[in-house]
Amino acid sequence: MKKQKTSLSFIITTLVVGLVTLFLLWSTFYFFSLYVGSMKQAAHTSSEQAVTQASNTISNYIGDMQEIMSLIEKDLTKSGGSTGQTLETLCSVRSDLVAVYIYDEQGKLVDSHTGTHTLKEHYLKDLSYIELDSYSPGVLYLSEPHVESLLQDYYPWVVSILQEIPGADGQKLRVVIDIRFSKISDYVDDVGIGQHGYCFITDSNGEIIYHPQQQLLYSGLKTEATEGLDLSHNGSFETEELICSVLALDNCNWKVVGVSYISELVTAKEMELVGNICVMLTIILLTTMVVSVLVSRLVTNPVQRLIRAMEEFEKDAAGYVYQPVEGTTEIEALSQSYEHMVRKIQKLMKQVRQEEISLRKTELKALQAQINPHFLYNTLDAIGWLCEEERCQDAVEMVNALAKLFRISISKGHELIPIEKEVEHARSYLKIQNFRYKNQFSYEFQVEEDCLQYYCNKITLQPIIENAIYHGLDRMVDEGRILIRIYSEGEDVVFRVEDNGVGMSEEQCRSILHKEPGDNSGIGIKNVNDRIKIYFGKEYGLSIESELDEGTTVIIRMPKVEENAAAGWEKV
């Protein structure tokens, strides 16, 4: 009896049950969020009250400084512009008041009251004076916290408060009070919102004036949680993790910002509700896990096996053996279709590979057939010339050299021969041509011994040397010279054939490697280039460097093919 397979319809039914479960879970959390929302509203109120308390305390302290400014103004008016014992007493009595400085309209220090401390005779920079483009009478201007820089051996952390007041004879004086910033920072440090909530002070531009963890912020060990948030408006707002309350002070440009964490404001009732929800969530999670395992066994695992089979086929299409994938009815049908496709592709690949091998062999034979008659014609022409000149001994040597050439050219039907044989072939050819040209040119071989063991296409150098003689040296008046160099360069072997002939233009160099089938000029060079590229790929082959009246250099690049690999290359 055939085993009945599970269909996708069963899986869809299971998923629908899971979606219903998720909907019930979402509904539970929705009503929970409503409950939590009411608790968050209470947290907003608590945060706003804490910020309001801190703001009122700081505003009252700033108001106290305004009263001191009024007292200083009365004292200056009463004394005709000169201060008396009142300010000295004030500086000595109030521990939070560090110093009082009086400046003229040009910002020059004209008077100071420092209590028990001594004013420096020379100071680097006055950090207490608040330099602005214009000042409004009766308005307090606050600086950022800074270190007191005008007193001798005394460097408390202070905030400067400046107010412009009328002096004697219609002159305006600018009074600066330096107060200990610790007085204000203590107010802020005492404000707590929850277990980890805190307050800090910013200016109107959002720059932090004071923070309980200011040193950690400056050292980069901590970043402010409200960084990137808009703190320009009064009121409270909420992010995913924070509740922020902002309140601007009435008598200065400072703002108090309160930060509290939502996670800390969960009450005992909320925790109890969360516990109940966790129990429900655990049950639903277990149900979901069972469904996931079922889906994985029925659909996911077979699909993954099918994907892996496709990846293995991509890596080695020719040698791949497909193993059918079992699963649902639909998966097995897909597996059977894929198996049929794999077999058909492998059959087509084998057919294409055989056609490519046949085509490559045909191309190589056609190219070789072009080179051999061309070379044979020129050699026989030279032998005929020697016979006409009755130089029988030279003709015999040329015939022997020709026989040696063809013995190497045949090379038992192999296309690849050792470089040593190719060099011997080139030497025989140059010997023949030297007979014909009556030693009008000289030649030299510079071959690295290590390169002789590698294999190359046969009859590679002869067409290049032939072209150098006929088109480079034949038209010269002076003695010609040919230098053949063979050397190793990385994983390649490089052949260089250099002559001092008449040279060629760049256009002629390019045209030699792109000859049309009917053009016989330079056909040997093009055939050598084509044969190398057919065997070893487009990155190998010939390149030509030449200058008119300077000479020509033909560079041939092939890979290092050893004897045991030569047979493999010929089969490709």
Number of C-alpha atoms within 10 A of each C-alpha: 3 4 5 8 13 14 15 16 9 12 16 12 11 16 16 12 14 17 13 11 16 16 12 13 15 12 12 14 15 12 11 15 13 11 13 18 12 11 17 18 13 13 21 20 13 16 27 23 15 19 29 20 16 24 24 16 15 21 18 14 14 20 16 12 17 19 12 15 23 15 14 20 21 15 18 19 16 13 12 12 17 12 20 14 9 13 20 17 13 19 21 18 11 11 12 16 20 27 28 25 20 21 18 16 11 9 13 12 15 11 13 19 24 21 20 11 15 14 18 11 8 9 11 7 9 11 18 26 22 17 12 7 4 6 15 10 12 14 14 21 19 22 19 19 19 17 15 22 20 22 18 14 11 14 13 17 16 27 25 27 24 27 23 23 22 16 17 14 8 7 11 16 23 24 23 25 26 26 25 22 20 16 15 20 18 11 15 26 17 12 17 17 22 17 10 10 18 23 27 23 24 20 19 15 11 15 11 18 18 20 19 16 14 16 11 13 14 10 9 9 8 12 13 13 13 15 9 7 10 9 22 14 12 13 15 18 13 16 11 8 12 18 22 25 27 26 23 23 17 13 16 17 15 24 26 26 30 29 26 26 22 20 11 15 17 15 12 9 9 15 11 11 13 16 12 11 16 13 11 13 16 11 12 17 15 11 13 19 12 12 17 16 13 14 18 14 14 21 19 15 16 19 19 13 15 21 12 12 20 16 12 15 17 11 10 10 16 15 10 16 14 17 12 15 21 20 21 18 14 14 19 16 14 17 22 15 11 18 18 11 12 19 16 11 14 16 13 12 14 12 11 12 13 12 11 13 14 12 12 18 15 12 15 18 13 12 18 19 11 15 18 14 11 14 16 13 10 13 19 14 12 20 24 14 15 19 14 11 11 11 13 13 11 17 22 14 15 25 16 14 19 21 13 15 20 14 12 17 20 11 13 9 7 13 22 21 21 19 21 17 20 24 21 14 25 23 19 20 23 21 17 22 22 17 19 20 12 8 13 17 19 13 16 11 14 11 17 11 11 10 19 17 16 19 25 26 18 24 24 23 23 23 22 23 24 21 17 26 22 11 17 23 24 17 12 16 9 11 13 22 19 24 16 20 16 22 17 17 11 9 10 15 20 20 20 21 20 22 26 23 29 20 22 20 13 13 8 13 18 14 14 17 20 14 16 12 7 7 10 11 14 18 23 26 24 21 21 26 20 20 22 23 16 17 21 16 13 11 11 18 21 21 15 18 16 21 16 13 13 12 21 24 22 21 18 22 21 22 20 20 21 14 14 9 12 19 14 10 13 14 10 14
